[in-house]
C-alpha cells in the first residue's frame, strides 16, 4: 500500500468496512501495519498473516519460476539472498531495479541472467543497501545475525575498493566478538574470527601489503582448523591466495603444487561451492613455468566454469 493511498483513502476504507461489516484483505509492510494496527484491530474478523522470508532454496525456486530460467546463476542467487534476507519486498525491488536499469529482460519478456554468471551484482545494481553503521562509534550490532549482515557489508566495501573503510569495519566486528561471546560460543567465535581474518587478508592483497596478507592468511587457516567448522570456500580460497603470494615471490613450483592441490579438492565439491572458489591461478603459474600446453588447457577449463567473487 503506497503513501498516497494511506493519506487520501485509508480513512474511507476503514469507515466503509466498519459500517458494512465488509471483510478486508490488505497486504502491507510490517512498518505500515505497526502504524495502523489500532485501526485495523477495530475491523471485524481481522486476521494477520505474517509471511516468512524465503530461505535460499525457496528463493532459488521463486527466481526459477518467475524468470523461467532452469538455473539461477550462483553469484546472483547468493548476493540477492544476503542483501534481501529473503524478504519478498526486497527481492521484488531488486528484480525491478535490474529490469529497469540493466536490461536483463528483452522486448519479448524473456529474462537473460547471463550477466551474472561470473560476477555478482552490487548492492547498487540491486537498488538495495545494508544498514551501514558509523564504526567510529559503538557498532549497533545486537545479535549474531546482525554481525553476519555487517560482515557482508564489509565484503561490499572491499569489492568497491573502499579499503580503509573495510578494515575499520572489520576491526569493529572483531571487538563485537570479544564483547559478546554469549552470542556465538567458543567454536563459532573462532570461525567468525577466521572469516574476518580472511577478508582482511584480501584487502591487504589489494593494497600490495603482501607480508601482512600472508600472516593473516596463515592465521585464517589456523583459526578455521581450531574452530572445527567445515568451510571449504574460506579454506581453499585462503590456500589459493597463499599460492598466489608464492607465485609473486618467484616460488613457481610451490605455487603450482598448491594450486593443483586445491583444484583437486574443489572438484569434489558441488558446482555452487566451486563457483565461489574462483581465485585459483594455476594457468598463470603454468605460464610462468613455460608449460604452455597445460596453461592453455587450464584457461579453457577456467572459462567454462561459473564463478562468483
Secondary structure, 3 states (H helix, E strand, C coil): CCHHHHHHCHHHHHHHHHHHCCCCCCCCCHHHHHHHHHHHHCCCCCCCCCCCCCCHHHHHHHHHHHHCCCCCCHHHHHHHHHHHCCCHHHHHHHHHHHHHHHCCECCCCCECCHHHCCCCCCHHHHCCCCCCCCCCCCCCCCCHHHHHHHHHHHHHHHHCCCHHHHHHHHHHHHHHHHHCHHHHCHHHHHHHHHHHHHHHHHHHHHCCCHHHHHHHHHHHHHHHHHHCCCCHHHHHHHHHHHHHHHHHCCCHHHHHHHHHHHHHHHCCCCHHHHCCCCCCCHHHHHHHCCCHHHHHHHHHHHHCCCCCC
